[in-house]
Structure formats: structure tokens, C-alpha cells
Amino acid sequence: ARLRALLRVKQVLDAWRLRADTARDLGVEPPPSPAAAIAGARVLVVDQDEDECAALGAVLALDGLEVSCCADPSVAWQALLEGIHDVVLLSLSLEGGDALRLASRLRAEAITRDIPVLLVADTAQKGLVLRGFDLGANDHVLRPVDPNELRARVRNQIRRKRYQERLRADLDRSLELAVTDPLTGLRNRRYARRHLEGVLRHGAAAALLIDADHFKAVNDTHGHAAGDLVLRELAARMREHLRAADVVARWGGEEFMVVMSGANAEDARLVAERLRHAVAAEPVAVLGAALPVTVSIGIAVAGDGELGADQLLEAADAALYLAKRNGRNRVEVAGDG
């Protein structure tokens, strides 16, 4: 059981180092490693022996840990659901086998699954300790509890949990970077395309292709830094005027795409006009200058199963070209004649 616990710790550390090396190879500076200090970590002791609970708390306080005690497993469960504890010390002397039931319940729920559980047991309770390990306990100490052993085991569990949390956060960050345009913070082309394909598999959708008018002149006259500021401002205005269910992405260069699930042509036109007006209503403040900016928008709509993503995007692009040809700062819908 101890070997399994050590192997789990090693696997977490190895995975963390591998992710950090991969991020570095890709030119992404990984976040710093978790701090070695554990002061401020929160420990919940579930024990009906008040004297033992106080003694364990006094030992852990030497490392700056915040320790709270609870004699009732049901109350302890509610406290653990708050997600603020880093370690649980669980006495196997709780009445009626409540300790193992609580250990099992901790591993069954997603919100508590990763909280380390350290069992406190009598020598005669080694059978219960092994059952506890089978239920997902991470470590144990035997009475009489050696203070230094307890501190060392709790320290190891806190550090393991922090590495595990950092791994998850790093994975979330990597996934976010993979689908996000770094300049505007919008979804990128890859995400928007996959999202459109998914929407079309389940029903109707509208695709809006939006292009900033005369954007090359902004870059040529004011520089690429000014152009980047304009793109960020356009992204912010579009995000502000769309439904939460709509996905807006940077499609490439000065072009954006909006995917509206379940929208018909009239809905899409109303949204497009709202976006066009939001952009044109106020100039964009750039490096001390107020630049008037407008957009042209092409719309294509597909009913359930009518068009694939490629066909819909081709139609939207043709409508966008028509909006440009007809004077810019306007909305055109594919198929309007």
C-alpha cells in the first residue's frame, strides 16, 4: 500500500515535469512549480476523541497548518464539500464504521475525489487500514502517533495535491491556448470551424463573416500596433453585443466569424446590423487618434441538414464579397438575390 502511494506521487511529479518540458519546447513558458512551503494549508481532522484531535492539531500547527476538528462524519462531509481543505485526517475509531464510509464517499464525488485522506489507526486496526487503502485512502499513521512522522506524511500529501492541481490547471491552460486567438482573446479559426460542424450536425445555424473595411490603410498609416488595438476593440464590441450562446472567433487577419445556433436569416440579419452599428457608432481611440472603423458582413443560413460547413462558409464569403462590392459598411445575406 505504501509502495502504491509512492508510485502515485512519482507519477504526478513525472507528469508535471513532462508537461513543463513540452511547454518549454513549444515556446510557452510554463507556470512556476508549486511552492514547497505548506504553511496556510487547511487540514480537517475527523475524530470523536477531542484530546487526540487537539494533540494532532497542535503537532500540525508547528508547520503553520490551519487545523479544524469535527466529531460528526455528516458534518465533516458538508465541510469537505466546500472544497477548502487540503488534507483529511480520518480516525478509524469512529463508531459504526463511519470512517470507511466517509472515505468511500470522498472518492465517489468529483468535488472531493482529489483530497488526500490519511488514516489514523490503532495497531490492531491494520485490517481496516488495508480496506481503507482499497477505498482510496492515501496514507496512514498508527497510534501512538509519532509527531515527526505525522508532519512528514501530511507534508507529502499536501505537496502531492498541489502538484496534481497544478497539472490540471496547466492542462486547462493548454487547452485554452489551443482554441484561443492570443491577440483578441476570441476563439480561433480551428475552434470556430469545429463548433460550426457540430452545430450543423444537430440543427440549423447561421454563419456571419465580418471583415474590417480598409484595414490595410490603418496598418499603413498608423502602424501594426495601432492595427492590433483596432482588432482588440472590434473583438470587444462584438463580444458585448452577442448572445452567450453565440460563438465569435477571429477567422484570420482582420476577419471574424460568428456562429449562431438555431438562427434563421432574419435573426442573423438583426444581429449583424447590431454588430455593424456597434462598430461604426464610435471611432476607435488609438495612440491619441480617433479612427473611424466600419465592417462589412456576409451571412449564410442553413436549415437542418441542408448544407455542410464548407458550403455554408463559401456562401457567407460570397455574401461578404457582395457587401464589399456594394460599398462596404453593410450587411448582405446569401440568397437574397
N, C-alpha and C positions, 0 to 999 in steps of 0.2 A: 504493500500500500504506500509506503514511504517512497519507494522507487518510482511508482507511477506518478506520485505528486511531483517528484523532482523532474521527471521527464516532461510533465506538463509545463513546468516553469521553463525548462530549456527550450521547448518548442515555441513558447511565446517569445523568448529572447531571440531565438534564431529567426523567427518570422519578422520581428521588429527590425533586426539588422539587415535582413534581405530587402525589406521594403525601403529602408533608408538608402541602401546601396543602389537599388533600382531607380529611386527618385533622383539621386545624385547623378547617375549615368544619363538620365533624361534631361539634365539641366535644371531640375526643380529642387531647390534647397529644402530638405525635409525639416519638419519642426524639431525643436530640441528634444533630447531624451527627457523622460520624466525625472523630476528631482529625486535625489537619493534620500533627502530628509523626509521623515514621515510625520513630523510634528503637525498637529491640527487634524489628523485623520480621526474618523469617528468610529468607535467600537461599541457594539451593543452586546452586553452580557445577559444571557437568558439563564437565570439561576434562581431557585427558590431559597437558597441559603444566603441570607443577607450578609453574614460575616464573610463568606467566601467571595461574594460579589464585590464587597468593599475591598477585600485584600487584592483581588485581581485588578480592580480599578486603580489601586494605589501603585501596583507594580507597573502598569501600562502608562500611568501618568508620568513616570520617570522619563519616558520618551516623548512627552508632550502630546500624548493622545487624549482625545476627549471621550470619556467613557460614561455610558449610561447603563443602568441596570433595570431589568424587568423580570418579574417572577411569573407573569402570566403569558403563556405562549401565544394566546389570541391577541393580547395587547402588543406583544413583540411583533407579531405578523403585521399588524396595522402600521407600526412604526417603520418596519422594513419596506413597506410599500411606498413610503415617502422618498426612497432612493437616496438617502443622505448618508448611509452607513457604509464603511469600507470593509469591516470585518464583523462576523458574528462569533462570539464565544458561546457555545451551547453545552450546558451541563446535561450529561446523560442520566443524572439523578432526578430529573423531573418526573413527577408522578404519572403513572399510566402510559408510559411510552410516548409522551408528548414530544420529547426531544427528536426522536427519529421521524415522527410525523411532520414536525416543523422542518427538519432537514429535507425531507422528500418534497414538501410543498414549496420550499425555496427553489429547488431545481426545476420544478414543474412550471413556474411562472416566469415569463420573459423578463419582467422588470427586476426580479430578484435572482435570476439564474447565475449571474456572474459574481455575486457577493461571496467571498471566501468564508467557509464555515470551519471553525476549529473546535473540535470536541474536547470537553473536559470530563475525564472519567476516572473511576476507581480501577485499581489493578484487576479486580475481579470482573470488570465490565469489558474485557477485551473482545469478547464475542459481539457485544453491542457496537464497539468501535469498528469492527470489520463490517458489520451491517451498515453502519453509518458511512463508511467509505464507499460501499456499493451504492448507496443512495446519493453520493456526490459530495460528501464531506472532503475537505482538502487536507486536513492535518489533525493532530490530537496531542494533548498533554495528559499525563497521568498524575493523579494525586499521590503524595503531596507535591504540589506544583512547584517546580524549580523556577524562581523568578527570571533568571537569565535565559533559561530555555524558552519560557513563555514569551519574553520580549523578542527573542530571535525569531521564533516561529511566526509571531504576529507581524514583525517587520517584513519577513519574506512574503507573507500573504498580501500585505498592503502593496508592496512593490510589484508583485505579480499582477495584481488587479490594475495598477496604474499602467503597466505596460500593455495589458490587454485593452484597456480603454483607449490608450494612445494608438494602438493598432487599428481599432475600429474607427477612431476619428480620422486617422490617416487614410484608411480605405474610403471613407465618406468624402474626404477632401479630394482624393484621386479621382473618384467617380464624378465629383462636381466639376473638377478641372477638365475632365474628358468631354463634358457636354456643355461647357460654358465658354462664351466668347470673352477673352480676357480684357478687351478694350471697353465693351459696353456692359458687361455683366449679364447680357441676354443669353438665351440658349444659342448654341452654334448650329451650323448647317446640318451636321450629322444628326444631331438630336431632332431637329425640326423635321427632317426627311423621314426618320423612323417614326416619329409621332404621327405625321400625316398618313403614312402607310397603315398604322394601327387604327387611326380614326376611320379611314375608308373601309377597313375590313368590317367595321361594326355599324356603319350607317352613313348619313350624308355629311358633307363637310364643305367649307369654303376656304379657299387659299387666296390670300392677299399678298401680292408682291409690291413692295414700296421702294421707290428709288428717289434719292435726294436730287433735286434739279440743280444743274450747273455746279455740281460739287467739285469738279476739276478746277473751276475758277477759284473756289475757296482755297484749295491747296496751293495753286499757283500764285495767288495774290497774298495770302496771309501765312502760308507755310503749313506743313503737315501737322504741327502741334495744334494749330487752330482747327484744322480739319478733324482731328481726333476729338477736340472739345465739342464740335458740332455734332458728331456722331453720338457722343455720350448724351448730349442734351436731347437729340431726337429719340434715342432709346428711352430716356426717362419720360418724355411726353407720351410716347406710345404706350409704355407700361401703365402709365397713370390713367389712360382712357380706354383700357380694355377690361373685359370681364376676367375674373380669376380663372375661369375655365379655358380662356383663350391662351394660346402659346405664341409668343412673339420671339423671333430669333433674328440674329444677324445672318443674312444669307450670303453675304460676301461684299467686300468693298463698302460702297455706300448704299447697298441694297438690303432690305429687311423683308422678312416673311411673317405673316400671321396665319395661324391655323385656327379656324373656328369650327368646332364640332357641332353638328346638327343644324347649321345655319343655312338659310335659303338666300337667294340673291338679294332680296330686299333687306334682310338683316345685315348681310355683308356690306351692302352699299351704305346703309346708315352708319355702320361702324367706320367704314373707310372715309366717309365725309367728315365724321367726327375727328378722326386722326388727321386728316388733311387740314382741317380748320385749326386743330390744336398746334400744329407745326407752324402754319402761316400766320397765326394771330399775333405772335410776338417775335421780334428778332432775337437771335441768339447772341448773348453777350460773350465776346471772345477777345481776350487780350486788349481790353479797353475799347473795342469796337462793337457796334450792334449790327450783326449781319442778318439781313432778311433771308430766310430759308423757306423753300416750299418743297413739296413732294408730289410725285405722280404715283398713282396706284392702279394696278390691274387686278381684277377679280375674276376668279373662276369658281364655279359651284358644281358639285357632283352629288347626285342622289345616291341612294343605297345601291352599291354595286355597279354604278354607271361607268365610272372612269377609274383608272389606276392613278397612282401618284405621278408618274411621268406625264401622262396625258393631261392631268389637271394642272400641273405646273407649266406645261407648254401653253395651255390655254391662258393661264394667268399672265405668262410672259408676253404673249401676243397682245393681250389687253393692255399691259403696261406699255408696250411699244406704241400702241394706238394713243394712249394718254400723252405720251411724249410728243408724238407727231401732231396731235391736235392742240398743242400749245402749252403743255405741262401744267402743273398745279391743278390737276383734275383727276377724276375717277372714271375708269371705264370698266364695263363688265363684259366678259367674253360672251358672245352670242347675242348681244343687244342689237346686232345689225350693222 
